[in-house]
Amino acid sequence: MCQLNLDVLFLLAEYLSPVDLLNLARTCKSLRQLLMAKSSAFVWKATRRQIDGLPDCPADLTEQEYANLMFCLGYG
């Protein structure tokens, strides 16, 4: 996965659930750095929008922090 073109990686990542994206980000250091960067927020937003009834991300959290809060600490 780490050798995929970034456009392809991001395209595939947008089809994951937030939990799966969190797990992918935890698989290796290079994916963590890439997926947890502020510039990757669009991928997290796309995965969040797949969940019906999930409120928008609060202004005081990043998309990544919100996914972690909602899916690793309680919501899903």
C-alpha positions as a printed Julia matrix, in Angstrom:
76×3 Matrix{Float64}:
   0.0    0.0    0.0
   2.8    2.4    0.8
   4.06   2.25  -2.78
   0.74   3.18  -4.41
   0.41   6.46  -6.21
  -1.03   8.96  -3.7
  -4.02   9.72  -5.91
  -4.9    6.02  -6.05
  -4.34   5.57  -2.32
  -6.62   8.51  -1.48
  -9.26   7.31  -3.93
  -9.3    3.87  -2.32
  -9.25   5.34   1.18
 -12.39   7.37   0.51
 -14.33   4.1    0.2
 -13.28   2.87   3.64
 -15.32   3.34   6.77
 -13.88   5.75   9.36
 -12.91   2.77  11.55
 -11.11   1.09   8.66
  -9.32   4.33   7.81
  -8.2    4.67  11.42
  -6.93   1.1   11.35
  -5.11   1.72   8.07
  -3.45   4.8    9.56
  -2.22   2.62  12.42
  -0.56  -0.01  10.23
   2.75   1.74   9.61
   4.52   5.0   10.28
   4.43   6.27   6.69
   0.66   5.74   6.33
   0.09   7.33   9.73
   2.07  10.42   8.74
   0.21  10.68   5.46
  -3.32  10.03   6.7
  -3.05  12.04   9.9
  -1.71  15.13   8.12
  -4.02  18.14   7.92
  -3.85  17.93   4.14
  -5.61  14.53   4.28
  -8.74  15.89   5.97
 -10.7   15.54   2.72
 -10.38  11.75   2.91
 -11.67  11.68   6.47
 -14.54  13.96   5.57
 -15.51  11.64   2.69
 -15.54   8.6    4.98
 -17.53  10.49   7.64
 -20.2   11.42   5.13
 -20.87   7.73   4.48
 -22.32   7.39   8.0
 -25.99   8.38   8.11
 -26.92  10.56  11.06
 -23.35  11.38  12.06
 -23.09  15.06  12.99
 -20.58  17.33  11.27
 -17.12  17.61  12.71
 -16.94  20.23  15.49
 -14.81  23.27  14.7
 -12.41  22.55  17.57
 -11.45  19.07  16.27
  -9.7   17.85  13.15
 -11.49  15.27  11.01
  -9.0   12.67  12.23
  -9.57  13.53  15.9
 -13.32  13.43  15.36
 -13.13   9.98  13.74
 -11.06   8.71  16.64
 -13.47  10.18  19.18
 -16.58   8.84  17.51
 -15.41   5.41  16.41
 -12.75   4.41  18.91
 -14.21   5.95  22.02
 -17.89   5.34  21.69
 -20.21   6.08  18.76
 -19.75   3.17  16.38
